[in-house]
Amino acid sequence: MSKKTIVVDLGGSILFPKLGQINWKLLKSFKRFIKQKGGRKRFILVVGGGGTARAYQKQARELKINRDQALDWIGIRATRLNAEFLKAFLGELAWPELVTTENQKVPRNSKAVVSGGWHPGNSTDYVAIKLAKKYKAEKVVIATNIDYVYDSDPKKNPRAKKFESMSWREFNQLFRQKWKPGMTVPLDPKAARLGQKINIPLCFLNGNNLINLQNAIRGKKFKGTMISRI
């Protein structure tokens, strides 16, 4: 019996919230989960840039580096640094190479495979959904520092409407922005369009709650937003 593949997009905002700051509690708990309770699942872990990327992009803008491609590459290198750290921390659980390109061949017997960003024009959300398509994953789990998909920023709008479930079509009608480095949306536009095209089930949740994250991975009821064809 082959392992079921699940792609988990671990937001840098929860693992590496500030430059030089690491969420050790979450890292240790997640490693323990993969080792002891992952069952017959194969994990593809995509790591975001978090505070590392934001800090360097902020400094770049202050130095008048405003070209989108340059800012994107700064963010991509930050995601790869974070991903390299996670891979090293997982040790023998992880495939020893970092996935940095779409065409990279990955052995199917690996318990966990780790990737960061790939190229300018999108975020690690797109990498996660692209890998889900390539390896026929049963779903994608997006772990961020926000509980649900909202129709506007809940930190700025206390009346923001939350969604516990929605279709890909509804999501893409709600969020029509073009990609900009460092933009704050639940999913980057390119990732969302690909998600709708391949109709992959996606769980969006707050990854700081590890039990909730585990429930989403296991297919149990979770607090967050389920995006699929409805």
C-alpha positions as CSV (number, residue, x, y, z in Angstrom):
1,M,0.0,0.0,0.0
2,S,1.5,3.3,-1.1
3,K,1.7,6.3,1.2
4,K,-0.8,9.1,0.8
5,T,0.8,12.4,0.2
6,I,-0.2,15.6,2.0
7,V,1.3,19.0,1.3
8,V,1.7,21.2,4.4
9,D,2.5,24.9,3.7
10,L,4.1,26.0,7.0
11,G,3.9,29.8,7.1
12,G,7.1,31.5,8.0
13,S,5.0,33.7,10.2
14,I,4.4,30.8,12.6
15,L,7.8,29.1,12.5
16,F,10.1,32.1,12.1
17,P,7.9,35.1,13.2
18,K,10.8,37.6,13.5
19,L,14.4,37.7,12.2
20,G,16.4,35.3,14.3
21,Q,13.4,34.1,16.2
22,I,12.3,30.4,16.0
23,N,9.1,28.8,17.3
24,W,10.9,25.9,19.0
25,K,7.7,24.6,20.6
26,L,5.9,24.2,17.3
27,L,9.0,22.7,15.6
28,K,9.5,20.1,18.2
29,S,5.8,19.2,18.4
30,F,5.5,18.9,14.6
31,K,8.6,16.7,14.3
32,R,7.2,14.4,17.0
33,F,3.9,14.2,15.1
34,I,5.5,13.2,11.9
35,K,7.7,10.6,13.6
36,Q,5.0,9.0,15.8
37,K,1.6,9.8,14.4
38,G,2.0,10.4,10.7
39,G,1.0,6.9,9.9
40,R,1.2,5.9,6.3
41,K,1.5,9.5,5.1
42,R,4.2,11.2,3.1
43,F,4.7,14.9,3.9
44,I,5.8,17.5,1.5
45,L,6.6,20.6,3.7
46,V,6.8,24.0,2.1
47,V,8.3,26.7,4.3
48,G,7.5,30.4,4.0
49,G,9.8,33.4,4.6
50,G,8.1,34.9,7.7
51,G,10.0,37.5,9.6
52,T,13.2,36.7,7.9
53,A,11.9,37.7,4.5
54,R,10.0,40.7,5.8
55,A,13.0,42.1,7.6
56,Y,15.3,41.9,4.6
57,Q,12.6,43.2,2.2
58,K,11.9,46.1,4.5
59,Q,15.6,47.0,4.6
60,A,15.8,46.6,0.8
61,R,12.9,49.1,0.3
62,E,14.6,51.6,2.7
63,L,17.7,51.3,0.5
64,K,15.5,52.1,-2.6
65,I,15.5,48.6,-3.9
66,N,12.0,48.5,-5.2
67,R,12.2,46.2,-8.2
68,D,9.7,43.4,-7.7
69,Q,12.0,40.7,-9.0
70,A,14.8,41.8,-6.7
71,L,12.4,41.8,-3.7
72,D,11.1,38.4,-4.7
73,W,14.5,36.9,-4.8
74,I,15.3,38.3,-1.4
75,G,12.1,36.6,-0.1
76,I,12.9,33.3,-1.9
77,R,16.4,33.1,-0.4
78,A,14.8,33.7,3.0
79,T,12.3,30.8,2.5
80,R,15.2,28.5,1.5
81,L,17.2,29.5,4.6
82,N,14.1,28.7,6.7
83,A,13.5,25.4,4.8
84,E,17.1,24.4,5.2
85,F,16.8,24.9,8.9
86,L,13.6,22.8,9.1
87,K,15.2,20.0,7.0
88,A,18.3,19.9,9.3
89,F,16.0,19.8,12.3
90,L,14.0,16.9,11.0
91,G,17.2,14.9,10.5
92,E,16.7,11.4,9.2
93,L,13.0,12.0,8.7
94,A,13.6,14.3,5.8
95,W,15.0,13.7,2.4
96,P,18.6,15.2,2.5
97,E,18.1,17.6,-0.4
98,L,16.0,20.8,-0.5
99,V,13.5,21.0,-3.4
100,T,14.3,24.2,-5.3
101,T,12.9,23.5,-8.8
102,E,9.8,22.0,-10.2
103,N,11.7,19.4,-12.2
104,Q,13.7,18.0,-9.3
105,K,13.1,14.3,-8.8
106,V,12.2,13.2,-5.3
107,P,12.2,9.6,-4.1
108,R,8.7,8.4,-3.2
109,N,9.8,6.6,-0.1
110,S,10.8,9.7,1.9
111,K,8.8,10.4,5.0
112,A,9.2,14.2,4.6
113,V,10.4,16.4,1.8
114,V,11.1,20.1,2.4
115,S,10.9,23.0,-0.1
116,G,11.2,26.7,0.0
117,G,10.4,29.2,-2.7
118,W,11.3,28.6,-6.4
119,H,11.2,31.7,-8.6
120,P,9.8,35.3,-8.7
121,G,6.2,36.0,-9.4
122,N,4.5,34.0,-6.6
123,S,4.8,32.8,-3.1
124,T,5.4,29.4,-1.4
125,D,1.6,28.9,-1.7
126,Y,2.1,28.3,-5.4
127,V,5.0,25.9,-4.8
128,A,2.7,24.0,-2.4
129,I,-0.1,23.6,-4.9
130,K,2.3,22.9,-7.7
131,L,3.9,20.0,-5.7
132,A,0.4,18.8,-4.8
133,K,-0.4,18.5,-8.4
134,K,2.8,16.8,-9.3
135,Y,2.7,14.2,-6.6
136,K,-1.1,13.8,-6.7
137,A,-1.6,14.8,-3.1
138,E,-4.9,14.2,-1.4
139,K,-4.9,17.8,0.0
140,V,-3.0,20.9,0.9
141,V,-2.9,22.3,4.4
142,I,-2.0,26.0,4.7
143,A,-0.8,26.8,8.2
144,T,-0.7,30.5,8.9
145,N,-1.2,32.8,11.9
146,I,-4.8,33.5,11.0
147,D,-7.8,31.3,12.0
148,Y,-9.9,31.5,8.8
149,V,-10.1,33.1,5.4
150,Y,-11.8,36.4,5.8
151,D,-13.3,38.8,3.3
152,S,-11.0,41.5,4.6
153,D,-8.1,41.9,7.0
154,P,-9.5,40.9,10.5
155,K,-6.7,42.8,12.2
156,K,-7.9,46.0,10.6
157,N,-11.6,45.3,10.2
158,P,-13.3,43.9,13.3
159,R,-16.4,43.1,11.2
160,A,-14.5,41.0,8.7
161,K,-16.6,38.0,7.6
162,K,-15.1,34.6,8.1
163,F,-15.6,31.6,5.9
164,E,-15.7,28.1,7.3
165,S,-16.1,26.6,3.8
166,M,-16.0,28.1,0.3
167,S,-15.4,27.0,-3.3
168,W,-12.3,27.9,-5.3
169,R,-14.5,30.0,-7.6
170,E,-15.8,32.0,-4.6
171,F,-12.3,32.5,-3.3
172,N,-10.9,33.8,-6.6
173,Q,-13.9,36.1,-7.0
174,L,-13.2,37.6,-3.6
175,F,-9.4,38.0,-4.0
176,R,-8.5,39.5,-7.4
177,Q,-5.2,41.3,-6.6
178,K,-2.1,41.0,-8.7
179,W,1.0,39.5,-7.1
180,K,3.3,41.9,-5.2
181,P,6.3,40.8,-3.1
182,G,5.2,40.7,0.6
183,M,1.5,41.1,-0.1
184,T,-0.9,39.9,2.6
185,V,-3.7,37.7,1.2
186,P,-4.7,34.2,2.3
187,L,-3.2,32.7,-0.9
188,D,-1.3,34.4,-3.6
189,P,-3.4,34.9,-6.8
190,K,-1.4,32.5,-9.0
191,A,-1.7,29.7,-6.4
192,A,-5.4,30.3,-6.1
193,R,-5.9,30.1,-9.8
194,L,-3.9,26.8,-10.0
195,G,-5.9,25.5,-7.0
196,Q,-9.1,26.1,-8.8
197,K,-7.8,24.5,-12.0
198,I,-6.8,21.2,-10.4
199,N,-9.6,21.4,-7.8
200,I,-7.4,20.3,-4.9
201,P,-9.0,20.3,-1.4
202,L,-7.3,22.9,0.7
203,C,-7.5,23.5,4.5
204,F,-6.6,27.0,5.7
205,L,-6.0,27.4,9.4
206,N,-3.9,28.8,12.3
207,G,-0.9,26.5,12.6
208,N,0.0,27.7,16.0
209,N,-2.7,25.3,17.3
210,L,-0.9,22.0,16.7
211,I,-3.8,19.8,17.6
212,N,-6.0,21.7,15.1
213,L,-3.3,21.3,12.5
214,Q,-3.1,17.6,13.2
215,N,-6.8,17.2,12.8
216,A,-6.7,18.9,9.4
217,I,-3.9,16.6,8.3
218,R,-5.8,13.5,9.5
219,G,-9.0,14.5,7.8
220,K,-10.8,15.3,11.1
221,K,-12.9,18.3,11.9
222,F,-10.8,21.4,12.3
223,K,-11.2,25.1,13.0
224,G,-10.5,27.0,9.8
225,T,-11.6,27.3,6.2
226,M,-12.1,24.4,3.8
227,I,-11.7,25.4,0.1
228,S,-13.0,22.9,-2.5
229,R,-15.6,22.5,-5.2
230,I,-19.0,23.0,-3.6
